[in-house]
């Protein structure tokens, strides 16, 4: 039962974006739309879950001196799988996310969970932890991207909500990411206080 407690902590209590403020580069870089946020979030979730599983399985065989480089190689292998699959089956999303896909390798969320959790826990707990943190990250990216897309283009997931005459272009640009993220962090902090 405590394993499922690890799953839920990624959404609010230890959300990588809103609470821990980790992974800011892809958070601010790809969330100009909800679909980009969803794509990046799910790619990162896959890498988190799979790398946590492998790290938890091989943790006893890796010497301490090469622990971090070994984790990075494991993570890089799964990022390569995601990158090639996305390039083959979702080329428009792959083009949209661009350089941020290979940067998952050095995303501190993924390496941090491998080091802090998966290297100290069993396979099931590590997989659940990776899933919870990954889905929390995905939730944050979709929420941020969705708000920016609605305010900046009047659409969400390519569904028009209102005329482009009433949009504020600022929200699909870089400063809009910082503004929306700041407000969302303030709201999450307010929720956590209650």
MDAnalysis code that builds the backbone (N, CA, C; Angstrom):
import MDAnalysis as mda
import numpy as np

u = mda.Universe.empty(582, n_residues=194, atom_resindex=np.repeat(np.arange(194), 3), trajectory=True)
u.add_TopologyAttr("name", ["N", "CA", "C"] * 194)
u.add_TopologyAttr("resid", np.arange(1, 195))
u.add_TopologyAttr("resname", ["UNK", "UNK", "UNK", "UNK", "UNK", "UNK", "UNK", "UNK", "UNK", "UNK", "UNK", "UNK", "UNK", "UNK", "UNK", "UNK", "UNK", "UNK", "UNK", "UNK", "UNK", "UNK", "UNK", "UNK", "UNK", "UNK", "UNK", "UNK", "UNK", "UNK", "UNK", "UNK", "UNK", "UNK", "UNK", "UNK", "UNK", "UNK", "UNK", "UNK", "UNK", "UNK", "UNK", "UNK", "UNK", "UNK", "UNK", "UNK", "UNK", "UNK", "UNK", "UNK", "UNK", "UNK", "UNK", "UNK", "UNK", "UNK", "UNK", "UNK", "UNK", "UNK", "UNK", "UNK", "UNK", "UNK", "UNK", "UNK", "UNK", "UNK", "UNK", "UNK", "UNK", "UNK", "UNK", "UNK", "UNK", "UNK", "UNK", "UNK", "UNK", "UNK", "UNK", "UNK", "UNK", "UNK", "UNK", "UNK", "UNK", "UNK", "UNK", "UNK", "UNK", "UNK", "UNK", "UNK", "UNK", "UNK", "UNK", "UNK", "UNK", "UNK", "UNK", "UNK", "UNK", "UNK", "UNK", "UNK", "UNK", "UNK", "UNK", "UNK", "UNK", "UNK", "UNK", "UNK", "UNK", "UNK", "UNK", "UNK", "UNK", "UNK", "UNK", "UNK", "UNK", "UNK", "UNK", "UNK", "UNK", "UNK", "UNK", "UNK", "UNK", "UNK", "UNK", "UNK", "UNK", "UNK", "UNK", "UNK", "UNK", "UNK", "UNK", "UNK", "UNK", "UNK", "UNK", "UNK", "UNK", "UNK", "UNK", "UNK", "UNK", "UNK", "UNK", "UNK", "UNK", "UNK", "UNK", "UNK", "UNK", "UNK", "UNK", "UNK", "UNK", "UNK", "UNK", "UNK", "UNK", "UNK", "UNK", "UNK", "UNK", "UNK", "UNK", "UNK", "UNK", "UNK", "UNK", "UNK", "UNK", "UNK", "UNK", "UNK", "UNK", "UNK", "UNK", "UNK", "UNK", "UNK", "UNK", "UNK", "UNK", "UNK"])
u.atoms.positions = np.array([
    [0.819, -1.201, 0.000],
    [0.000, 0.000, 0.000],
    [0.860, 1.260, 0.000],
    [1.998, 1.216, 0.688],
    [2.874, 2.383, 0.730],
    [3.465, 2.664, -0.648],
    [3.514, 1.641, -1.520],
    [4.027, 1.851, -2.870],
    [3.134, 2.827, -3.630],
    [1.831, 2.757, -3.415],
    [0.919, 3.645, -4.122],
    [0.976, 5.059, -3.553],
    [1.458, 5.193, -2.315],
    [1.671, 6.526, -1.756],
    [2.768, 7.230, -2.556],
    [3.783, 6.467, -2.985],
    [4.844, 7.020, -3.830],
    [4.298, 7.484, -5.167],
    [3.270, 6.795, -5.675],
    [2.677, 7.154, -6.956],
    [2.034, 8.531, -6.894],
    [1.267, 8.804, -5.866],
    [0.498, 10.051, -5.799],
    [1.330, 11.275, -5.431],
    [2.502, 11.073, -4.844],
    [3.285, 12.233, -4.411],
    [3.788, 13.077, -5.574],
    [3.876, 12.503, -6.769],
    [4.359, 13.239, -7.931],
    [3.398, 14.285, -8.456],
    [2.146, 14.239, -8.037],
    [1.170, 15.180, -8.565],
    [1.159, 16.511, -7.821],
    [1.155, 16.497, -6.513],
    [1.131, 17.753, -5.767],
    [2.302, 17.835, -4.787],
    [2.392, 16.890, -3.874],
    [3.369, 16.970, -2.782],
    [4.806, 17.101, -3.269],
    [5.202, 16.328, -4.266],
    [6.557, 16.382, -4.805],
    [6.541, 16.559, -6.322],
    [5.604, 17.369, -6.818],
    [5.537, 17.588, -8.255],
    [6.854, 18.197, -8.727],
    [7.474, 17.585, -9.736],
    [8.784, 18.061, -10.171],
    [8.796, 19.515, -10.649],
    [7.711, 19.979, -11.230],
    [7.674, 21.336, -11.780],
    [7.199, 22.350, -10.754],
    [6.059, 22.094, -10.118],
    [5.440, 23.095, -9.262],
    [6.019, 23.159, -7.852],
    [6.616, 22.073, -7.371],
    [7.120, 22.047, -5.997],
    [8.648, 21.981, -5.962],
    [9.219, 21.012, -6.671],
    [10.668, 20.824, -6.644],
    [11.403, 21.747, -7.612],
    [10.679, 22.327, -8.557],
    [11.234, 23.217, -9.579],
    [12.387, 22.568, -10.344],
    [12.182, 21.309, -10.735],
    [13.158, 20.573, -11.534],
    [12.665, 20.476, -12.974],
    [13.580, 20.277, -13.887],
    [13.209, 20.110, -15.287],
    [12.649, 21.371, -15.907],
    [13.172, 22.521, -15.515],
    [12.636, 23.789, -16.014],
    [12.918, 24.024, -17.496],
    [14.005, 23.481, -18.015],
    [14.335, 23.697, -19.428],
    [13.233, 23.163, -20.342],
    [12.854, 21.881, -20.257],
    [11.752, 21.434, -21.116],
    [10.413, 22.035, -20.707],
    [10.249, 22.305, -19.427],
    [8.985, 22.876, -18.960],
    [8.706, 24.202, -19.638],
    [9.688, 25.054, -19.680],
    [9.494, 26.373, -20.280],
    [9.673, 26.338, -21.796],
    [10.465, 25.401, -22.292],
    [10.793, 25.366, -23.709],
    [9.749, 24.742, -24.615],
    [9.042, 23.732, -24.146],
    [8.136, 23.001, -25.053],
    [6.659, 23.245, -24.785],
    [6.333, 23.995, -23.767],
    [4.922, 24.100, -23.386],
    [4.176, 25.244, -24.058],
    [4.515, 25.537, -25.301],
    [3.743, 26.543, -26.020],
    [2.384, 25.994, -26.445],
    [2.216, 24.663, -26.331],
    [0.920, 24.040, -26.612],
    [0.741, 22.819, -25.711],
    [-0.494, 22.437, -25.521],
    [-0.802, 21.291, -24.657],
    [-0.288, 19.989, -25.266],
    [-0.346, 19.857, -26.581],
    [0.098, 18.615, -27.221],
    [1.609, 18.441, -27.078],
    [2.352, 19.532, -27.162],
    [3.798, 19.451, -26.935],
    [4.087, 19.034, -25.494],
    [3.355, 19.611, -24.552],
    [3.527, 19.244, -23.148],
    [3.207, 17.779, -22.911],
    [2.135, 17.305, -23.524],
    [1.747, 15.900, -23.376],
    [2.804, 14.981, -23.979],
    [3.285, 15.315, -25.157],
    [4.307, 14.495, -25.807],
    [5.584, 14.415, -24.994],
    [6.056, 15.557, -24.517],
    [7.279, 15.580, -23.708],
    [7.065, 14.880, -22.377],
    [5.904, 15.089, -21.776],
    [5.608, 14.450, -20.497],
    [5.560, 12.937, -20.592],
    [4.901, 12.427, -21.625],
    [4.806, 10.975, -21.790],
    [6.157, 10.359, -22.164],
    [6.944, 11.073, -22.969],
    [8.289, 10.584, -23.299],
    [9.138, 10.496, -22.035],
    [9.077, 11.514, -21.214],
    [9.844, 11.523, -19.963],
    [9.328, 10.459, -19.004],
    [8.023, 10.250, -18.965],
    [7.444, 9.212, -18.106],
    [7.955, 7.837, -18.504],
    [7.968, 7.549, -19.795],
    [8.487, 6.271, -20.273],
    [9.934, 6.080, -19.832],
    [10.753, 7.098, -20.037],
    [12.162, 7.011, -19.660],
    [12.301, 6.839, -18.144],
    [11.519, 7.569, -17.384],
    [11.559, 7.458, -15.915],
    [11.223, 6.045, -15.452],
    [10.124, 5.514, -15.937],
    [9.682, 4.182, -15.505],
    [10.702, 3.120, -15.900],
    [11.110, 3.128, -17.152],
    [12.020, 2.092, -17.635],
    [13.400, 2.193, -16.989],
    [13.925, 3.407, -16.856],
    [15.244, 3.543, -16.233],
    [15.184, 3.201, -14.752],
    [14.095, 3.551, -14.078],
    [13.944, 3.160, -12.663],
    [13.920, 1.641, -12.522],
    [13.227, 0.972, -13.425],
    [13.156, -0.493, -13.377],
    [14.553, -1.093, -13.552],
    [15.264, -0.657, -14.572],
    [16.583, -1.225, -14.843],
    [17.567, -0.889, -13.724],
    [17.548, 0.339, -13.246],
    [18.451, 0.726, -12.153],
    [18.173, -0.109, -10.912],
    [16.897, -0.335, -10.598],
    [16.574, -1.144, -9.412],
    [17.029, -2.599, -9.581],
    [17.062, -3.077, -10.825],
    [17.501, -4.460, -11.082],
    [19.019, -4.621, -11.032],
    [19.757, -3.608, -11.474],
    [21.219, -3.751, -11.572],
    [21.983, -3.006, -10.478],
    [21.270, -2.407, -9.546],
    [21.928, -1.570, -8.534],
    [22.996, -2.303, -7.733],
    [22.820, -3.586, -7.479],
    [23.785, -4.341, -6.676],
    [25.024, -4.743, -7.472],
    [24.983, -4.618, -8.791],
    [26.101, -5.028, -9.639],
    [26.973, -3.850, -10.076],
    [26.522, -2.621, -9.801],
    [27.253, -1.433, -10.251],
    [28.142, -0.922, -9.117],
    [29.444, -0.819, -9.348],
    [30.341, -0.269, -8.322],
    [30.031, 1.204, -8.049],
    [30.248, 1.638, -6.829],
    [29.946, 3.018, -6.460],
    [30.689, 4.045, -7.310],
    [31.890, 3.730, -7.744],
    [32.698, 4.679, -8.512],
    [32.075, 5.028, -9.860],
    [31.317, 4.124, -10.427],
    [30.722, 4.363, -11.750],
    [29.195, 4.361, -11.707],
    [28.645, 4.585, -10.549],
    [27.191, 4.551, -10.380],
    [26.485, 5.595, -11.255],
    [26.862, 6.856, -11.144],
    [26.191, 7.924, -11.895],
    [26.394, 7.759, -13.410],
    [27.635, 7.524, -13.890],
    [27.772, 7.294, -15.340],
    [26.960, 6.094, -15.839],
    [26.863, 5.062, -15.016],
    [26.059, 3.893, -15.403],
    [24.586, 4.257, -15.523],
    [24.102, 5.050, -14.586],
    [22.709, 5.492, -14.640],
    [22.457, 6.325, -15.892],
    [23.408, 7.172, -16.240],
    [23.249, 8.020, -17.426],
    [23.203, 7.167, -18.694],
    [24.011, 6.115, -18.759],
    [23.991, 5.224, -19.926],
    [22.644, 4.509, -20.027],
    [22.124, 4.060, -18.893],
    [20.808, 3.397, -18.876],
    [19.728, 4.371, -19.364],
    [19.754, 5.575, -18.831],
    [18.769, 6.593, -19.217],
    [18.906, 6.915, -20.706],
    [20.138, 7.059, -21.173],
    [20.375, 7.395, -22.588],
    [19.831, 6.319, -23.523],
    [19.925, 5.063, -23.105],
    [19.399, 3.978, -23.935],
    [17.892, 4.137, -24.135],
    [17.173, 4.457, -23.058],
    [15.717, 4.605, -23.180],
    [15.331, 5.897, -23.897],
    [16.130, 6.934, -23.750],
    [15.874, 8.165, -24.504],
    [16.044, 7.901, -25.997],
    [17.019, 7.101, -26.352],
    [17.223, 6.747, -27.760],
    [16.018, 5.985, -28.308],
    [15.483, 5.074, -27.514],
    [14.280, 4.339, -27.927],
    [13.125, 5.307, -28.171],
    [12.917, 6.232, -27.240],
    [11.836, 7.218, -27.375],
    [12.066, 8.087, -28.601],
    [13.284, 8.550, -28.772],
    [13.592, 9.433, -29.893],
    [13.350, 8.750, -31.235],
    [13.814, 7.523, -31.377],
    [13.630, 6.803, -32.637],
    [12.163, 6.462, -32.894],
    [11.446, 6.059, -31.848],
    [10.019, 5.745, -32.003],
    [9.221, 6.992, -32.375],
    [9.530, 8.108, -31.720],
    [8.818, 9.343, -32.013],
    [9.141, 9.834, -33.427],
    [10.386, 9.710, -33.817],
    [10.785, 10.126, -35.162],
    [10.079, 9.284, -36.224],
    [9.883, 8.000, -35.951],
    [9.245, 7.104, -36.919],
    [7.728, 7.246, -36.948],
    [7.097, 7.375, -35.778],
    [5.638, 7.305, -35.713],
    [4.940, 8.639, -35.462],
    [5.649, 9.615, -34.914],
    [5.064, 10.933, -34.640],
    [6.009, 12.024, -35.137],
    [6.268, 12.078, -36.429],
    [7.291, 13.004, -36.934],
    [6.992, 14.480, -36.664],
    [5.736, 14.884, -36.685],
    [5.434, 16.300, -36.432],
    [5.710, 16.667, -34.973],
    [5.369, 15.775, -34.047],
    [5.669, 16.021, -32.636],
    [7.179, 15.985, -32.412],
    [7.844, 15.038, -33.067],
    [9.305, 14.939, -32.962],
    [9.958, 16.236, -33.427],
    [9.492, 16.765, -34.534],
    [10.042, 18.022, -35.060],
    [9.749, 19.180, -34.117],
    [8.573, 19.184, -33.537],
    [8.170, 20.253, -32.628],
    [8.994, 20.252, -31.336],
    [9.258, 19.063, -30.793],
    [10.016, 18.967, -29.545],
    [11.519, 19.126, -29.768],
    [11.978, 18.735, -30.942],
    [13.351, 18.964, -31.350],
    [14.405, 18.509, -30.364],
    [15.280, 19.415, -30.005],
    [16.432, 19.133, -29.155],
    [16.049, 18.712, -27.741],
    [14.830, 19.009, -27.323],
    [14.445, 18.695, -25.948],
    [14.310, 17.190, -25.700],
    [14.113, 16.403, -26.740],
    [14.021, 14.947, -26.559],
    [15.360, 14.370, -26.096],
    [16.472, 14.613, -26.819],
    [17.739, 14.071, -26.318],
    [18.159, 14.656, -24.967],
    [17.664, 15.838, -24.645],
    [18.011, 16.446, -23.357],
    [17.363, 15.739, -22.166],
    [16.443, 14.808, -22.422],
    [15.872, 14.016, -21.335],
    [16.986, 13.262, -20.606],
    [18.050, 12.918, -21.328],
    [19.172, 12.192, -20.726],
    [19.723, 12.940, -19.518],
    [19.830, 14.243, -19.619],
    [20.413, 15.027, -18.520],
    [19.353, 15.729, -17.675],
    [18.103, 15.355, -17.853],
    [17.043, 15.938, -17.042],
    [17.239, 15.489, -15.596],
    [17.340, 16.447, -14.704],
    [17.640, 16.130, -13.307],
    [16.504, 15.350, -12.633],
    [15.311, 15.392, -13.181],
    [14.216, 14.596, -12.618],
    [14.533, 13.112, -12.791],
    [14.928, 12.728, -13.989],
    [15.173, 11.322, -14.303],
    [16.387, 10.804, -13.537],
    [17.495, 11.515, -13.617],
    [18.704, 11.086, -12.913],
    [18.501, 11.132, -11.401],
    [17.788, 12.134, -10.927],
    [17.519, 12.243, -9.492],
    [16.704, 11.081, -8.954],
    [15.697, 10.662, -9.698],
    [14.877, 9.524, -9.243],
    [15.666, 8.227, -9.306],
    [16.527, 8.092, -10.317],
    [17.365, 6.890, -10.413],
    [18.298, 6.813, -9.209],
    [18.917, 7.932, -8.871],
    [19.881, 7.969, -7.771],
    [19.200, 7.909, -6.405],
    [18.177, 8.726, -6.202],
    [17.566, 8.851, -4.876],
    [16.581, 7.738, -4.556],
    [15.934, 7.171, -5.556],
    [14.885, 6.198, -5.253],
    [15.180, 4.805, -5.812],
    [15.345, 4.711, -7.128],
    [15.464, 3.391, -7.759],
    [16.692, 2.626, -7.297],
    [17.775, 3.332, -6.997],
    [18.997, 2.644, -6.564],
    [18.903, 2.126, -5.131],
    [17.810, 2.452, -4.451],
    [17.649, 2.031, -3.054],
    [16.398, 1.196, -2.812],
    [15.602, 0.960, -3.865],
    [14.326, 0.269, -3.693],
    [14.172, -0.865, -4.697],
    [13.108, -1.658, -4.484],
    [12.868, -2.805, -5.357],
    [12.206, -2.393, -6.671],
    [12.044, -3.354, -7.555],
    [11.530, -3.112, -8.900],
    [10.127, -2.495, -8.893],
    [9.209, -3.061, -8.145],
    [7.813, -2.579, -8.145],
    [7.743, -1.155, -7.606],
    [8.381, -0.913, -6.478],
    [8.372, 0.442, -5.903],
    [8.999, 1.443, -6.852],
    [10.083, 1.056, -7.494],
    [10.774, 1.955, -8.426],
    [9.918, 2.256, -9.647],
    [9.233, 1.249, -10.180],
    [8.361, 1.461, -11.336],
    [7.196, 2.380, -10.967],
    [6.596, 2.157, -9.810],
    [5.477, 2.993, -9.371],
    [5.937, 4.423, -9.119],
    [7.107, 4.574, -8.516],
    [7.653, 5.908, -8.279],
    [7.889, 6.630, -9.606],
    [8.504, 5.940, -10.570],
    [8.745, 6.547, -11.878],
    [7.454, 6.940, -12.574],
    [6.446, 6.093, -12.467],
    [5.148, 6.388, -13.074],
    [4.497, 7.602, -12.416],
    [4.531, 7.650, -11.095],
    [3.916, 8.767, -10.380],
    [4.601, 10.096, -10.665],
    [5.922, 10.110, -10.592],
    [6.668, 11.338, -10.869],
    [6.507, 11.729, -12.340],
    [6.554, 10.745, -13.234],
    [6.401, 11.022, -14.662],
    [5.033, 11.580, -15.014],
    [3.996, 10.995, -14.446],
    [2.649, 11.503, -14.723],
    [2.422, 12.866, -14.072],
    [3.039, 13.093, -12.922],
    [2.985, 14.423, -12.303],
    [3.661, 15.466, -13.188],
    [4.800, 15.088, -13.762],
    [5.509, 15.968, -14.697],
    [4.654, 16.213, -15.938],
    [4.033, 15.144, -16.455],
    [3.154, 15.267, -17.629],
    [1.972, 16.185, -17.331],
    [1.373, 16.004, -16.156],
    [0.254, 16.848, -15.740],
    [0.674, 18.314, -15.737],
    [1.845, 18.595, -15.177],
    [2.327, 19.979, -15.103],
    [2.557, 20.555, -16.496],
    [3.160, 19.769, -17.388],
    [3.436, 20.264, -18.737],
    [2.154, 20.495, -19.532],
    [1.200, 19.579, -19.412],
    [-0.069, 19.745, -20.127],
    [-0.842, 20.942, -19.577],
    [-0.852, 21.100, -18.269],
    [-1.549, 22.239, -17.662],
    [-0.914, 23.557, -18.105],
    [0.383, 23.642, -18.009],
    [1.084, 24.857, -18.419],
    [0.902, 25.118, -19.910],
    [1.098, 24.077, -20.725],
    [0.926, 24.229, -22.173],
    [-0.502, 24.560, -22.557],
    [-1.469, 23.943, -21.873],
    [-2.876, 24.206, -22.164],
    [-3.270, 25.634, -21.863],
    [-2.852, 26.131, -20.720],
    [-3.180, 27.522, -20.351],
    [-2.536, 28.489, -21.334],
    [-1.264, 28.244, -21.655],
    [-0.571, 29.125, -22.607],
    [-1.228, 29.084, -23.979],
    [-1.641, 27.898, -24.410],
    [-2.260, 27.759, -25.728],
    [-3.628, 28.444, -25.777],
    [-4.405, 28.275, -24.721],
    [-5.730, 28.916, -24.679],
    [-5.591, 30.432, -24.697],
    [-4.716, 30.965, -23.839],
    [-4.565, 32.416, -23.768],
    [-3.859, 33.004, -24.983],
    [-2.936, 32.233, -25.570],
    [-2.127, 32.761, -26.660],
    [-2.647, 32.510, -28.051],
    [-3.501, 31.506, -28.223],
    [-4.007, 31.227, -29.572],
    [-5.507, 30.968, -29.620],
    [-6.146, 30.883, -28.461],
    [-7.590, 30.632, -28.436],
    [-7.951, 29.197, -28.729],
    [-6.968, 28.299, -28.660],
    [-7.187, 26.888, -28.954],
    [-6.604, 26.028, -27.846],
    [-7.019, 24.758, -27.831],
    [-6.351, 23.742, -27.028],
    [-6.487, 22.423, -27.776],
    [-5.398, 21.700, -27.912],
    [-5.350, 20.468, -28.713],
    [-5.959, 20.689, -30.104],
    [-5.671, 21.850, -30.691],
    [-6.154, 22.245, -32.022],
    [-7.672, 22.390, -32.114],
    [-8.328, 22.538, -30.989],
    [-9.766, 22.817, -30.964],
    [-9.932, 24.305, -30.665],
    [-10.549, 25.037, -31.576],
    [-10.714, 26.472, -31.403],
    [-11.776, 26.754, -30.351],
    [-11.406, 27.552, -29.348],
    [-12.327, 27.924, -28.274],
    [-12.904, 29.318, -28.486],
    [-12.082, 30.215, -29.014],
    [-12.559, 31.560, -29.308],
    [-11.697, 32.173, -30.410],
    [-12.166, 33.279, -30.950],
    [-11.529, 33.931, -32.095],
    [-10.116, 34.406, -31.764],
    [-9.271, 34.392, -32.774],
    [-7.904, 34.886, -32.614],
    [-7.859, 36.386, -32.370],
    [-8.965, 37.069, -32.557],
    [-9.016, 38.508, -32.289],
    [-8.831, 38.821, -30.815],
    [-9.054, 37.826, -29.949],
    [-9.023, 38.060, -28.510],
    [-7.837, 37.407, -27.810],
    [-6.884, 36.916, -28.573],
    [-5.741, 36.230, -27.963],
    [-4.661, 37.228, -27.553],
    [-3.791, 36.781, -26.656],
    [-2.647, 37.574, -26.237],
    [-1.399, 36.790, -26.622],
    [-0.752, 37.206, -27.679],
    [0.391, 36.495, -28.241],
    [1.497, 36.265, -27.207],
    [1.598, 37.120, -26.228],
    [2.625, 37.007, -25.195],
    [2.670, 35.608, -24.590],
    [1.521, 34.953, -24.455],
    [1.469, 33.673, -23.744],
    [2.051, 32.504, -24.524],
    [2.175, 32.604, -25.838],
    [2.839, 31.528, -26.578],
    [4.323, 31.824, -26.757],
    [4.769, 32.978, -26.325],
    [6.182, 33.338, -26.357],
    [6.837, 32.997, -25.021],
    [8.145, 33.074, -24.973],
    [8.897, 32.699, -23.765],
    [8.460, 33.430, -22.499],
    [8.239, 34.749, -22.523],
    [7.810, 35.412, -21.283],
    [6.489, 34.871, -20.738],
    [5.617, 34.433, -21.632],
    [4.342, 33.861, -21.207],
    [4.524, 32.605, -20.384],
    [5.560, 31.818, -20.715],
    [5.847, 30.601, -19.952],
    [6.176, 30.954, -18.505],
    [7.003, 31.963, -18.324],
    [7.391, 32.374, -16.971],
    [6.201, 32.931, -16.192],
    [5.372, 33.710, -16.856],
    [4.207, 34.305, -16.181],
    [3.241, 33.222, -15.727],
    [2.874, 32.314, -16.639],
    [1.913, 31.253, -16.295],
    [2.505, 30.324, -15.241],
    [3.772, 29.959, -15.381],
    [4.407, 29.091, -14.387],
    [4.416, 29.743, -13.017],
    [4.725, 31.020, -12.955],
    [4.720, 31.737, -11.672],
    [3.360, 31.698, -10.995],
    [2.311, 31.950, -11.757],
    [0.961, 31.901, -11.190],
    [0.583, 30.482, -10.748],
    [0.947, 29.481, -11.543],
    [0.619, 28.103, -11.169],
    [1.364, 27.678, -9.898],
    [2.619, 28.068, -9.770],
    [3.373, 27.754, -8.550],
    [2.734, 28.427, -7.349],
    [2.294, 29.669, -7.505],
    [1.625, 30.378, -6.408],
    [0.332, 29.673, -6.008],
    [-0.437, 29.220, -6.992],
    [-1.696, 28.511, -6.698],
    [-1.413, 27.197, -5.980],
    [-0.417, 26.429, -6.460],
    [-0.062, 25.157, -5.816],
    [0.401, 25.388, -4.381],
    [1.208, 26.425, -4.164],
    [1.661, 26.729, -2.800],
    [0.488, 27.090, -1.897],
    [-0.470, 27.791, -2.436],
    [-1.669, 28.157, -1.662],
    [-2.470, 26.893, -1.313],
    [-2.612, 25.992, -2.279],
    [-3.337, 24.735, -2.035],
    [-2.625, 23.914, -0.963],
    [-1.306, 23.849, -1.036],
    [-0.539, 23.053, -0.063],
    [-0.633, 23.604, 1.353],
    [-0.825, 24.932, 1.486],
    [-0.947, 25.529, 2.830],
    [-2.254, 25.171, 3.502],
    [-3.304, 24.976, 2.713],
    [-4.637, 24.677, 3.295],
    [-4.760, 23.261, 3.767],
])
